[in-house]
Amino acid sequence: MGLLAELIGSGFFSTPKELGSVRQALEEQGHFYPVTTLSPLMLRLVRRKELRRLKDGKRWTYVG
């Protein structure tokens, strides 16, 4: 959760990002997580109103 907070603070979510983009950004920092682990964490951030979730076609994107 702290790694996602760092991404939010750095402005990573200033444009809508898909879950795969979030996973790739974490991998670039040396942290490897499957999408199935990230998905509930992202939803938790949406519920805390730290991020917003938008429907883009059939996929969800996250913006903050």
C-alpha positions as CSV (number, residue, x, y, z in Angstrom):
1,M,0.0,0.0,0.0
2,G,2.9,2.3,0.7
3,L,4.3,1.8,-2.8
4,L,0.9,2.8,-4.3
5,A,0.9,5.9,-2.1
6,E,4.3,6.9,-3.5
7,L,2.9,6.6,-7.0
8,I,0.0,8.8,-6.1
9,G,2.3,11.3,-4.5
10,S,4.6,11.4,-7.5
11,G,1.7,12.3,-9.8
12,F,1.6,9.0,-11.6
13,F,-2.2,8.9,-11.6
14,S,-2.5,12.4,-13.0
15,T,-3.7,10.7,-16.2
16,P,-5.9,7.6,-16.2
17,K,-3.9,4.4,-15.8
18,E,-4.9,0.8,-16.3
19,L,-4.0,-1.9,-13.8
20,G,-1.3,-3.3,-16.1
21,S,0.4,0.1,-16.2
22,V,0.4,0.3,-12.4
23,R,1.9,-3.2,-12.2
24,Q,4.6,-2.2,-14.8
25,A,5.5,0.9,-12.9
26,L,6.0,-1.1,-9.7
27,E,8.1,-3.6,-11.6
28,E,10.3,-0.8,-12.8
29,Q,11.0,0.0,-9.2
30,G,11.9,-3.7,-8.5
31,H,8.6,-4.7,-6.9
32,F,6.8,-7.6,-8.5
33,Y,3.1,-8.2,-7.8
34,P,0.5,-10.1,-9.7
35,V,-2.6,-8.2,-11.0
36,T,-4.7,-10.3,-8.7
37,T,-2.9,-8.8,-5.7
38,L,-3.0,-5.2,-6.9
39,S,-6.7,-5.2,-7.8
40,P,-8.1,-5.3,-4.2
41,L,-5.5,-2.7,-3.1
42,M,-6.6,-0.3,-5.9
43,L,-10.2,-0.8,-5.0
44,R,-9.4,0.0,-1.3
45,L,-7.8,3.3,-2.5
46,V,-10.9,4.1,-4.5
47,R,-13.1,3.4,-1.4
48,R,-10.8,5.7,0.7
49,K,-11.3,8.4,-2.1
50,E,-7.5,8.6,-2.7
51,L,-8.1,7.5,-6.3
52,R,-11.1,7.4,-8.7
53,R,-12.0,4.5,-10.9
54,L,-13.4,5.2,-14.4
55,K,-14.8,2.8,-16.9
56,D,-13.0,2.9,-20.3
57,G,-14.7,0.5,-22.6
58,K,-14.4,-2.8,-20.9
59,R,-11.6,-1.9,-18.6
60,W,-11.3,0.2,-15.5
61,T,-8.7,3.0,-15.3
62,Y,-7.6,4.7,-12.1
63,V,-6.9,8.4,-11.7
64,G,-6.1,10.6,-8.7
